[in-house]
Amino acid sequence: MSLGFEQTKVYTVLRCSNCDYKNIREFQNGDYVLKKVELCPKCNNQTFILTIYREATEEEKKS
């Protein structure tokens, strides 16, 4: 069933509290800014959600 509009993608940016590791993944239910998530694959320290954003639509990109 089509809703008549394109659903935008929402992304979550993860950041390590110790090193320069950063990862972008698709938003998951329950995500919120500053939430502690997984361990850093580089230094094994805690990562947290730095920001959550949505992808700009074609109309917004043209403006």
Biopython code that builds the backbone (N, CA, C, O; Angstrom):
import numpy as np
from Bio.PDB.StructureBuilder import StructureBuilder

atoms = [
    (1, "MET", "N", (0.841, -1.183, 0.000)),
    (1, "MET", "CA", (0.000, 0.000, 0.000)),
    (1, "MET", "C", (0.884, 1.243, 0.000)),
    (1, "MET", "O", (1.786, 1.370, 0.828)),
    (2, "SER", "N", (0.628, 2.140, -0.912)),
    (2, "SER", "CA", (1.403, 3.362, -1.032)),
    (2, "SER", "C", (0.732, 4.495, -0.256)),
    (2, "SER", "O", (-0.487, 4.660, -0.298)),
    (3, "LEU", "N", (1.545, 5.261, 0.446)),
    (3, "LEU", "CA", (1.015, 6.380, 1.223)),
    (3, "LEU", "C", (0.996, 7.681, 0.426)),
    (3, "LEU", "O", (0.455, 8.684, 0.891)),
    (4, "GLY", "N", (1.583, 7.672, -0.772)),
    (4, "GLY", "CA", (1.578, 8.865, -1.596)),
    (4, "GLY", "C", (2.755, 9.782, -1.344)),
    (4, "GLY", "O", (2.827, 10.864, -1.926)),
    (5, "PHE", "N", (3.673, 9.377, -0.496)),
    (5, "PHE", "CA", (4.877, 10.155, -0.267)),
    (5, "PHE", "C", (6.017, 9.210, 0.073)),
    (5, "PHE", "O", (5.808, 8.076, 0.505)),
    (6, "GLU", "N", (7.221, 9.708, -0.133)),
    (6, "GLU", "CA", (8.404, 8.895, 0.136)),
    (6, "GLU", "C", (8.799, 9.014, 1.606)),
    (6, "GLU", "O", (8.940, 10.122, 2.123)),
    (7, "GLN", "N", (8.974, 7.896, 2.267)),
    (7, "GLN", "CA", (9.373, 7.905, 3.666)),
    (7, "GLN", "C", (10.857, 8.258, 3.744)),
    (7, "GLN", "O", (11.671, 7.665, 3.036)),
    (8, "THR", "N", (11.213, 9.218, 4.599)),
    (8, "THR", "CA", (12.605, 9.621, 4.726)),
    (8, "THR", "C", (13.356, 8.659, 5.627)),
    (8, "THR", "O", (12.770, 8.019, 6.500)),
    (9, "LYS", "N", (14.652, 8.567, 5.408)),
    (9, "LYS", "CA", (15.498, 7.705, 6.224)),
    (9, "LYS", "C", (16.045, 8.515, 7.395)),
    (9, "LYS", "O", (16.411, 9.680, 7.240)),
    (10, "VAL", "N", (16.097, 7.886, 8.568)),
    (10, "VAL", "CA", (16.608, 8.532, 9.769)),
    (10, "VAL", "C", (17.851, 7.768, 10.208)),
    (10, "VAL", "O", (17.858, 6.537, 10.238)),
    (11, "TYR", "N", (18.905, 8.513, 10.548)),
    (11, "TYR", "CA", (20.184, 7.912, 10.915)),
    (11, "TYR", "C", (20.601, 8.324, 12.319)),
    (11, "TYR", "O", (20.220, 9.383, 12.818)),
    (12, "THR", "N", (21.386, 7.465, 12.937)),
    (12, "THR", "CA", (21.939, 7.690, 14.269)),
    (12, "THR", "C", (23.460, 7.706, 14.146)),
    (12, "THR", "O", (24.045, 6.820, 13.522)),
    (13, "VAL", "N", (24.100, 8.713, 14.741)),
    (13, "VAL", "CA", (25.553, 8.812, 14.731)),
    (13, "VAL", "C", (26.073, 8.388, 16.099)),
    (13, "VAL", "O", (25.711, 8.971, 17.121)),
    (14, "LEU", "N", (26.932, 7.359, 16.104)),
    (14, "LEU", "CA", (27.548, 6.872, 17.331)),
    (14, "LEU", "C", (28.960, 7.428, 17.431)),
    (14, "LEU", "O", (29.655, 7.555, 16.423)),
    (15, "ARG", "N", (29.381, 7.758, 18.640)),
    (15, "ARG", "CA", (30.714, 8.326, 18.851)),
    (15, "ARG", "C", (31.345, 7.707, 20.085)),
    (15, "ARG", "O", (30.660, 7.463, 21.078)),
    (16, "CYS", "N", (32.636, 7.454, 20.031)),
    (16, "CYS", "CA", (33.357, 6.911, 21.183)),
    (16, "CYS", "C", (33.696, 8.052, 22.132)),
    (16, "CYS", "O", (34.044, 9.150, 21.697)),
    (17, "SER", "N", (33.594, 7.786, 23.422)),
    (17, "SER", "CA", (33.907, 8.815, 24.418)),
    (17, "SER", "C", (35.401, 8.917, 24.683)),
    (17, "SER", "O", (35.833, 9.785, 25.441)),
    (18, "ASN", "N", (36.205, 8.037, 24.066)),
    (18, "ASN", "CA", (37.646, 8.023, 24.325)),
    (18, "ASN", "C", (38.496, 8.320, 23.086)),
    (18, "ASN", "O", (39.463, 9.076, 23.171)),
    (19, "CYS", "N", (38.151, 7.741, 21.953)),
    (19, "CYS", "CA", (38.972, 7.929, 20.748)),
    (19, "CYS", "C", (38.153, 8.617, 19.654)),
    (19, "CYS", "O", (37.075, 9.144, 19.928)),
    (20, "ASP", "N", (38.650, 8.616, 18.434)),
    (20, "ASP", "CA", (37.982, 9.327, 17.339)),
    (20, "ASP", "C", (37.005, 8.453, 16.547)),
    (20, "ASP", "O", (36.581, 8.845, 15.460)),
    (21, "TYR", "N", (36.643, 7.286, 17.063)),
    (21, "TYR", "CA", (35.729, 6.383, 16.356)),
    (21, "TYR", "C", (34.347, 7.009, 16.214)),
    (21, "TYR", "O", (33.806, 7.584, 17.158)),
    (22, "LYS", "N", (33.783, 6.883, 15.003)),
    (22, "LYS", "CA", (32.445, 7.391, 14.714)),
    (22, "LYS", "C", (31.782, 6.429, 13.746)),
    (22, "LYS", "O", (32.428, 5.949, 12.815)),
    (23, "ASN", "N", (30.507, 6.141, 13.949)),
    (23, "ASN", "CA", (29.770, 5.219, 13.087)),
    (23, "ASN", "C", (28.373, 5.780, 12.845)),
    (23, "ASN", "O", (27.758, 6.348, 13.747)),
    (24, "ILE", "N", (27.879, 5.617, 11.621)),
    (24, "ILE", "CA", (26.526, 6.042, 11.273)),
    (24, "ILE", "C", (25.732, 4.796, 10.931)),
    (24, "ILE", "O", (26.161, 3.979, 10.117)),
    (25, "ARG", "N", (24.570, 4.653, 11.557)),
    (25, "ARG", "CA", (23.695, 3.503, 11.298)),
    (25, "ARG", "C", (22.262, 3.987, 11.194)),
    (25, "ARG", "O", (21.952, 5.124, 11.550)),
    (26, "GLU", "N", (21.382, 3.112, 10.699)),
    (26, "GLU", "CA", (19.970, 3.471, 10.631)),
    (26, "GLU", "C", (19.407, 3.592, 12.043)),
    (26, "GLU", "O", (19.802, 2.855, 12.946)),
    (27, "PHE", "N", (18.488, 4.523, 12.217)),
    (27, "PHE", "CA", (17.829, 4.746, 13.502)),
    (27, "PHE", "C", (17.119, 3.476, 13.951)),
    (27, "PHE", "O", (16.520, 2.765, 13.144)),
    (28, "GLN", "N", (17.193, 3.203, 15.242)),
    (28, "GLN", "CA", (16.480, 2.070, 15.827)),
    (28, "GLN", "C", (15.550, 2.604, 16.904)),
    (28, "GLN", "O", (15.892, 3.558, 17.603)),
    (29, "ASN", "N", (14.375, 1.996, 17.045)),
    (29, "ASN", "CA", (13.447, 2.407, 18.099)),
    (29, "ASN", "C", (14.167, 2.382, 19.439)),
    (29, "ASN", "O", (14.883, 1.428, 19.746)),
    (30, "GLY", "N", (13.980, 3.421, 20.230)),
    (30, "GLY", "CA", (14.632, 3.514, 21.530)),
    (30, "GLY", "C", (15.890, 4.366, 21.514)),
    (30, "GLY", "O", (16.433, 4.676, 22.575)),
    (31, "ASP", "N", (16.370, 4.756, 20.326)),
    (31, "ASP", "CA", (17.548, 5.622, 20.240)),
    (31, "ASP", "C", (17.224, 7.008, 20.774)),
    (31, "ASP", "O", (16.137, 7.531, 20.528)),
    (32, "TYR", "N", (18.156, 7.602, 21.502)),
    (32, "TYR", "CA", (18.052, 8.994, 21.934)),
    (32, "TYR", "C", (19.455, 9.544, 22.142)),
    (32, "TYR", "O", (20.391, 8.790, 22.407)),
    (33, "VAL", "N", (19.599, 10.860, 22.020)),
    (33, "VAL", "CA", (20.890, 11.517, 22.129)),
    (33, "VAL", "C", (21.476, 11.283, 23.522)),
    (33, "VAL", "O", (20.775, 11.367, 24.530)),
    (34, "LEU", "N", (22.777, 10.988, 23.554)),
    (34, "LEU", "CA", (23.585, 10.700, 24.736)),
    (34, "LEU", "C", (23.338, 9.303, 25.329)),
    (34, "LEU", "O", (23.882, 8.981, 26.385)),
    (35, "LYS", "N", (22.539, 8.485, 24.672)),
    (35, "LYS", "CA", (22.321, 7.113, 25.130)),
    (35, "LYS", "C", (23.625, 6.322, 24.970)),
    (35, "LYS", "O", (24.263, 6.371, 23.919)),
    (36, "LYS", "N", (24.006, 5.607, 26.007)),
    (36, "LYS", "CA", (25.181, 4.743, 25.929)),
    (36, "LYS", "C", (24.789, 3.502, 25.162)),
    (36, "LYS", "O", (23.774, 2.869, 25.455)),
    (37, "VAL", "N", (25.610, 3.153, 24.168)),
    (37, "VAL", "CA", (25.286, 1.991, 23.350)),
    (37, "VAL", "C", (26.386, 0.936, 23.462)),
    (37, "VAL", "O", (26.712, 0.502, 24.567)),
    (38, "GLU", "N", (26.949, 0.527, 22.354)),
    (38, "GLU", "CA", (27.900, -0.576, 22.340)),
    (38, "GLU", "C", (29.328, -0.157, 22.708)),
    (38, "GLU", "O", (29.609, 1.022, 22.921)),
    (39, "LEU", "N", (30.209, -1.138, 22.776)),
    (39, "LEU", "CA", (31.618, -0.862, 23.032)),
    (39, "LEU", "C", (32.319, -0.508, 21.731)),
    (39, "LEU", "O", (31.984, -1.038, 20.672)),
    (40, "CYS", "N", (33.290, 0.386, 21.814)),
    (40, "CYS", "CA", (34.054, 0.839, 20.654)),
    (40, "CYS", "C", (34.920, -0.305, 20.122)),
    (40, "CYS", "O", (35.616, -0.962, 20.897)),
    (41, "PRO", "N", (34.885, -0.551, 18.801)),
    (41, "PRO", "CA", (35.719, -1.623, 18.236)),
    (41, "PRO", "C", (37.205, -1.269, 18.208)),
    (41, "PRO", "O", (38.043, -2.157, 18.052)),
    (42, "LYS", "N", (37.548, 0.023, 18.357)),
    (42, "LYS", "CA", (38.950, 0.440, 18.335)),
    (42, "LYS", "C", (39.605, 0.348, 19.712)),
    (42, "LYS", "O", (40.699, -0.200, 19.845)),
    (43, "CYS", "N", (38.933, 0.883, 20.739)),
    (43, "CYS", "CA", (39.577, 0.979, 22.056)),
    (43, "CYS", "C", (38.798, 0.271, 23.168)),
    (43, "CYS", "O", (39.231, 0.268, 24.320)),
    (44, "ASN", "N", (37.658, -0.326, 22.831)),
    (44, "ASN", "CA", (36.832, -1.077, 23.786)),
    (44, "ASN", "C", (36.214, -0.204, 24.882)),
    (44, "ASN", "O", (35.828, -0.708, 25.937)),
    (45, "ASN", "N", (36.121, 1.105, 24.630)),
    (45, "ASN", "CA", (35.474, 2.022, 25.557)),
    (45, "ASN", "C", (34.011, 2.185, 25.142)),
    (45, "ASN", "O", (33.605, 1.699, 24.087)),
    (46, "GLN", "N", (33.232, 2.861, 25.961)),
    (46, "GLN", "CA", (31.796, 3.059, 25.721)),
    (46, "GLN", "C", (31.559, 4.032, 24.577)),
    (46, "GLN", "O", (32.228, 5.062, 24.493)),
    (47, "THR", "N", (30.597, 3.715, 23.679)),
    (47, "THR", "CA", (30.155, 4.677, 22.674)),
    (47, "THR", "C", (28.787, 5.207, 23.077)),
    (47, "THR", "O", (28.071, 4.586, 23.862)),
    (48, "PHE", "N", (28.439, 6.357, 22.531)),
    (48, "PHE", "CA", (27.161, 6.986, 22.832)),
    (48, "PHE", "C", (26.588, 7.587, 21.560)),
    (48, "PHE", "O", (27.301, 7.774, 20.574)),
    (49, "ILE", "N", (25.290, 7.890, 21.590)),
    (49, "ILE", "CA", (24.636, 8.508, 20.439)),
    (49, "ILE", "C", (24.905, 10.003, 20.479)),
    (49, "ILE", "O", (24.488, 10.703, 21.402)),
    (50, "LEU", "N", (25.610, 10.476, 19.461)),
    (50, "LEU", "CA", (25.967, 11.889, 19.366)),
    (50, "LEU", "C", (24.820, 12.708, 18.785)),
    (50, "LEU", "O", (24.496, 13.779, 19.298)),
    (51, "THR", "N", (24.206, 12.206, 17.717)),
    (51, "THR", "CA", (23.126, 12.944, 17.067)),
    (51, "THR", "C", (22.227, 11.984, 16.288)),
    (51, "THR", "O", (22.616, 10.863, 15.962)),
    (52, "ILE", "N", (21.031, 12.451, 16.004)),
    (52, "ILE", "CA", (20.070, 11.718, 15.188)),
    (52, "ILE", "C", (19.576, 12.694, 14.127)),
    (52, "ILE", "O", (19.200, 13.821, 14.449)),
    (53, "TYR", "N", (19.574, 12.272, 12.867)),
    (53, "TYR", "CA", (19.131, 13.175, 11.801)),
    (53, "TYR", "C", (18.410, 12.400, 10.713)),
    (53, "TYR", "O", (18.509, 11.176, 10.627)),
    (54, "ARG", "N", (17.684, 13.135, 9.887)),
    (54, "ARG", "CA", (17.000, 12.508, 8.758)),
    (54, "ARG", "C", (17.637, 12.988, 7.465)),
    (54, "ARG", "O", (18.176, 14.092, 7.383)),
    (55, "GLU", "N", (17.561, 12.129, 6.460)),
    (55, "GLU", "CA", (18.096, 12.451, 5.153)),
    (55, "GLU", "C", (17.215, 13.508, 4.496)),
    (55, "GLU", "O", (15.989, 13.435, 4.581)),
    (56, "ALA", "N", (17.827, 14.483, 3.846)),
    (56, "ALA", "CA", (17.075, 15.540, 3.174)),
    (56, "ALA", "C", (16.347, 14.970, 1.963)),
    (56, "ALA", "O", (16.876, 14.110, 1.259)),
    (57, "THR", "N", (15.126, 15.456, 1.725)),
    (57, "THR", "CA", (14.366, 15.030, 0.550)),
    (57, "THR", "C", (14.894, 15.764, -0.680)),
    (57, "THR", "O", (15.650, 16.728, -0.556)),
    (58, "GLU", "N", (14.495, 15.305, -1.868)),
    (58, "GLU", "CA", (14.927, 15.946, -3.112)),
    (58, "GLU", "C", (14.494, 17.411, -3.146)),
    (58, "GLU", "O", (15.245, 18.267, -3.613)),
    (59, "GLU", "N", (13.290, 17.705, -2.654)),
    (59, "GLU", "CA", (12.795, 19.085, -2.638)),
    (59, "GLU", "C", (13.667, 19.962, -1.735)),
    (59, "GLU", "O", (13.971, 21.101, -2.090)),
    (60, "GLU", "N", (14.064, 19.451, -0.594)),
    (60, "GLU", "CA", (14.902, 20.215, 0.329)),
    (60, "GLU", "C", (16.298, 20.427, -0.237)),
    (60, "GLU", "O", (16.915, 21.463, 0.011)),
    (61, "LYS", "N", (16.800, 19.461, -0.991)),
    (61, "LYS", "CA", (18.122, 19.589, -1.592)),
    (61, "LYS", "C", (18.148, 20.671, -2.654)),
    (61, "LYS", "O", (19.176, 21.319, -2.851)),
    (62, "LYS", "N", (17.016, 20.880, -3.354)),
    (62, "LYS", "CA", (16.932, 21.880, -4.409)),
    (62, "LYS", "C", (16.876, 23.297, -3.845)),
    (62, "LYS", "O", (17.280, 24.244, -4.520)),
    (63, "SER", "N", (16.386, 23.454, -2.631)),
    (63, "SER", "CA", (16.216, 24.792, -2.040)),
    (63, "SER", "C", (17.523, 25.386, -1.586)),
    (63, "SER", "O", (17.547, 26.503, -1.068)),
]
sb = StructureBuilder()
sb.init_structure("model")
sb.init_model(0)
sb.init_chain("A")
sb.init_seg("    ")
for serial, (resi, resn, name, xyz) in enumerate(atoms, 1):
    if name == "N":
        sb.init_residue(resn, " ", resi, " ")
    sb.init_atom(name, np.array(xyz, "f"), 0.0, 1.0, " ", f" {name:<3s}", serial, name[0])
structure = sb.get_structure()
